[in-house]
Amino acid sequence: MAKVQGHDFPERLYYDVENQIWYELLSDGTARAGFTSWAVALMGEVVVFTPKRLNHTFDRDKWFAMVEGAKWVGAARAAFDGTIVAHNDALIARPELLMEDAFGKAWMLIVRPAVGNWKESLVTGAAIGPAIESWIAGGSYKDRKS
């Protein structure tokens, strides 16, 4: 488990560092996706979670869910092309779950990647800690618009 600025980053997950989205490979080839706890901390109190509709496709770097927080309103952007297979109804009903369990009960979506090499651009394992620390130090997230 990597720890950065007091936030855990499970090394078994795949991370889109720029967008602070994690992906977990599931046994059927789909992937569960969610925001990192570090991203959630920047959002402030989360009040609305709106995913793209089921069976809709999404493109890399485009939104597949929207989140409204006390400090930030913006898009969860995809790391690859794919299709929405499921969304977390519990998170839609109780968006505050993000602040309670970002890597567990507060998963956002299950997606089917359009290509088999979807993990190639993501960071996993022991590399996640240094990658997150470098990204935070660079400060690009401070200029990010939704």
N, C-alpha and C positions, 0 to 999 in steps of 0.2 A: 504494500500500500504506500503510495507516495503521499506526502503531506506538503502542501504549499500554502503559506500564509494562514495556517490553522485549518485548511480545508483538505479533506481526504480525496484522493483520486485513485480508485481501485485500478490496479495494473492489469486486470483481466479484460478491461473495456478498451474500446477503440475511441480515440478523441479527435474531433475537429477542433483544434486549439483556437483558431481564429474566431470561430463562432461559439465556442464553449458548449458544444453538444457532444454527448457521449453516445456510443452505439454498442450494443451487446449482441453478438451473433447468436441466433437461436438455432435449434436443431433442424428446423425445416428450411433453413437458408434465409429466413427473414432476419431483420434486426430490430431490436427494441431501442428507442432513442429517448434521450432526455437532456435537460440542462444540467450543467455541473453546479455543485453547491456554491462555488465561487461566483458564478454568473448570477445565481439566485440572490446572493447577498448584495450584489450591486443593484438589483431590481427594486429592493425594498419589499414592502408587503405586496404580495401578488394578489390581484383582485379578479382578473379575468384570464382564462386560457381558452383559446379558440383554435382548434385544429382544422386543417384542410379536410374536406369531406372524404369519406371512405371510397376507395377505388379510384380516387383522382390521382393523376400523375403529378410529379414535381420534378423540377430541374435543379441541377447543381447550382449552388449559390442563390437560389430563390427560396421564398418562404414556404414552409409546410405547416407552420403554426404561428399564431400571434399571442403575445403575452402582454398584459397590462399590469404594471406594478406601480407602487407609490413614487418611485424614482425614475422609472424607465418604461416606455411603451415601445415594443418593437417585435421584430420577426425572429423566429427560430429558422435559421437558414440551413438547407440541406448540404451535405458534403458530397453528394453524388445524385444521379438521376434515379428515380424509382416511383413506386406506387404506394399509397397509403392502404394498409391492410386492416389496421385497427387503431383506435385511439382510446385513451384512458378516460372512461366515463366518470370515474371517481375524481379525477383531476379537473374535469370540466365542471363538476358539481361543487368541488372544494379546491379551488386554485391554491389555497394556502398550504396544501400538501407539499408544494414545491419547497417551502421553507422548513418543512418537517423531515422530509426523506427524499432528497433530490435523486439519489441513486437507487431508490427502491420503489415505494408505493407511488411516487410522483413521476414515473415514466410518462412520456407524452404520447408516443406513437409506436406502432409496429409497422415497419416498411419493408417492401420487397425491392431490393436493389435491382436496377435494370441490367447491370453487368456484373460478372463474377469477380472482377478485380477491384471492387468498391473500397476495400480496406487499404489499398496501396498508398493513398494520400493521407491516411490517418496515423496517429501516434499511439503506441501501446507499450505495455511492459515497463521496464525500468526507465525508458526514455521519457515517460510522461512528466515526471517531476521537473527535470531540466527544461523541457520544452515549455511547460506552463510558466516556470520562473522567468525564462527568457522573454516570453510573450508579454507577461505583465511588466517586466522591466522596460520593454520597448514602448509601452504606453499607448499603442494604437487604439485600444479599446476606448480610451477617453474621448476620441474624436468620432466615434461610431454613431451614426444615425440609424434609426430603425430601417 
